[in-house]
Amino acid sequence: MSTPDPLDDVAFLARSPHRVGVLKILADGPMTRRDLHDDTGISQPTLGRILEPFRDRNWVERRGQEYALTPWGHLLAEDFGELLNTVESIQRLSDVVQQLPTDEMNFDIREFRDATITTPESGDAFGHLRRLEELFFGADRARLLSPTVAMGSLEDYQETYQEFLDSDKQAESIVSVDTLAQVQADEMSAQMFRPAFETGRVKMFLYDGTIPFLLAVTDGTALLAPTDEHDIPVALVETRNEAIRSWVETRIEEYREESTALTVEDLP
């Protein structure tokens, strides 16, 4: 007797969303065929074509009027669910995460599984930048490593910036030489930064080198943003995952240790 090919059973299950759905529902407990029909909307004949092959494969057993997963069925439901979650994460994250310095990260890439991704969308090209602004200015304590100044017009930020000044929030930024030059070249930028420095709640550090991406921690949320050739963020990854947050905090600290603290006198 030949040994069954595991890929045949995987293909059998994956070819039908109805099969996956029935397996997932039965993982929560035994159900009658009528209850399965009521919960899924799958017709009775189709349920029969699903449940009988499940029984043949020893994934499901009959208990009176109810169908229940066997121990092997529970194992399959758990592992197949993990596979689906992994595939979904890859589809959702791969385009963005591959733009981040994954070779420098000391944690498993799967830690990004629960991350929230904000990308430019049709009709909303700056949604990720607004989200970054919201998280940074809305935080009680924020740390930022950035290769660029804030996107958008200064007028757009004045209200949010004033709210920050009127609060007791704290912020720390590490910027590149080019970023500081942009601030120094714009009188309005300097006028906005000066009051912030004078509160004593804002600190800025100058890094004499290239900052290849944007990193931040805002009230325990880690933010990672890959940037384009103009240092403009092209997406935003936000997560409260402890491993990722720890790595981001460490990277920010490493850049700060190699930076020079700025004072209000450094602004024009």
N, C-alpha and C positions, 0 to 999 in steps of 0.2 A: 504494500500500500504506500503510495507516494505521500510525502509530507506536504501539507498545504502551504502555499506561499503566503506569508503574512501580508504582502502587498495586495493580494487579491481581496482580503477582508477589509483592508484600509480603503481600497478603491470602492468596494461595495458600499461601505458606510458613507464615504465622502461624496459619492455621486448623487446622493439624495438629501436635500435639506430636511425632508420629512423624517428620514431615518435618524439623522443627528438630533432633531427635535424630540423624537420619541425617546431616544436614549437619554437625553438630558433631563426630560421630565420624570422618567422612571428613576433617575438617580436620587430624586427627592422622596421616593417611596412608591409602594405598589399602587396600581390603579386598574380599574376595570376598563374594558375596551370602550364602553359608553363614556366614562370619564375622560379617557384619552381623546375621544372624538370631540367632547364638549370643550376641552382645553385647547386643542390644536386646530379644530376645524377639518381635520383629515377624515376623509370618508371611511366608512366601515370596511369596504372591500380593500382599500389601500392599507388600512391598519393591519388587516389580515396578511397582506403581502409583505408587511414589515415585520410583524411579530413572529410569524412562523420561521422565516430565515434566522431571526434572532435566537429562537429556541434551538434551531438546528446547530447554531454555532455556540450554544451553551452560554449566551449572554443574558437570556431571559428564561424564567421558569413560570409555569402556571401554578397559581395557588387558589384553587376554587375558581371564582369568577375574576380574580385579579391576576395581573401580570407584574412580576417583580424581577429586578436585576439579580443575577447570580453574583457571587464574589468576583468572578471574572468580568461580568458586565460592569460592576462598579469600578473595577480597575481600568477597564477600557474607557468608561465615561470620564473618569478623572484625567487620564493621560491624554485622551483625544481632546478634551477641553483645554488642557494646557497647550497642546499643539496649536489649536485654533487661536488661543490668546497670543501665542508667540508669532504666528503668521500675521495676525491683525496688527501686532506691535511693529513688526517689520514693515508692513505696508504703510503704516501711519508715520513711522519715525525715520525710516532709512534715508530718505532724501535729505532730511535736516541733519540727523546725527552724523552722517558721513562727512559733513562739512566741518564738524568739530574735531579737535585734536584727540581722537580716541586712542592714538598710540601713546599719549601722555597720561591717560586716565588709569588709575590704579584700582578700578572697580569693574565688575562684570557689566557688559553693555546692556544686559537684561534689566539692570537697575532703572533704565529709562522707561520701562514698560508702562508705568502709571503717569508718566509725564504729560503735561498739557502743551500742545504745540499750537502756536499762532503764526500763520503765514499770510503774506499778501494775497488777497482774494480779489476776484473781478468785482469792481465797484467799490472796493475798500482796500486800496493799496497800502494804507498806513495803519491798518488795524494792529499789527504787531508792535509798531512804535508807540501807539497810544496806550497799549497794554503795558509796555515797559514804563512809560511815564506814570501811569496810574499806580503801578506797584512801587516804583521808586519814591515818588513824592508822597504817596499815601502811607508809607511805612514809618513806624516810630523810630526805627533804626535801620539804616541802609548803608551798604558798602558797595562800591562800584569800581570796576576796572574797565576803562573804555578807551577805544582808539579814536573816538569822535565826540563832537559836541552833540547836544540834543538836536534831533531832527525837527523840522517845521519852523515856523516863524516864531520869533521871540514873543510876539503879541499873543500867540496861542498859549504860551506857557506863563504869562504874567500872572493870571489869576491863580493858577495852581501854585506858582512860586510864592505868591504873597501869602497864601494859606500856610505854606510851609514856614515862612518867616514868622507868622503869627502864632505858631505852635511851639512845642518844646521838643520837636523831633530832631534827630541827629543824622548827619549824613557824612560819608567819607568817600572821596573820589580819587582814583589814581588815573592820571591822564598822560598822554604822550606830549612830547615837545611840540609837535605839529598842532595838537589840540589846543594847547596853551596859546600858541601863536594866533590861532583863529579867534580866541577870546580876546587877546590883546589888540587885535586889529579891528575889533568891533566895539565902539564906545558903549552901545546899549548893553552888550554882554557884560562888559566890565562893571557897568552900573548895577546890573542885577547880581553879580557875584560879590561885590563889595559889601552890601548889607548882610549877606549871608556869612561872610567871614567875620564881620563885626559881632555877630551873635555869639561866637565861640562854639557854636554847635555844628559848624561845617568845617571840615578839614579837606585839604586838597594836597596831593603829592604829585610831583613831576617825575615821569619815567623817561630817561634818556635812551630810548630805543623803540623798537616796533612792538606794538600791542596787537596781536593777530586776531583777537576776538573780544567780545564783550562778555564779562562775567559780573554777577552781582548777587548779593544776599540781602533780602528784604524781609525783616521779621521772620526769619527762619525758612523762607522760600528761596531756593537757588534758582538763578536765572542764567541761561547760557544763550548767546546769540552769535551765530556765524555772521561774518561781514563780507561784503563784496570788495572789489578792487579799490573802491572809493571809501572804504571803511564804514559803509552804511549797513546796519543790520538787515539781513534778508529774512530772518525768522526769529521767533522767540520760543525757547524751551523753558518751562517753569515746572519745578518739582519740589516737594518737601522730603524726597528720599534722603535719608541720613547719609548714605555713602557718597552720593553726588554732592550734597551740601558741604560735607567735610572736605571733599576734593576742591570745590570752588573756593571755600574759605582759605584753604592752604595755598592755592594759587594766588589769590589776592594778597595774602600775607607775604608771599615770596616776592611779588612785584613791589609791594610797599617797602620792604626791607632794602630794595635796590633803588628806591626813589628818594627824592629830596622834598621835604615839607615846604609848601608855599605859604607865604604870608600876604596880607593885603597890599604890602608894598610892591609885590610882584605884579600887581595889576596896574594898568595905566591910570 
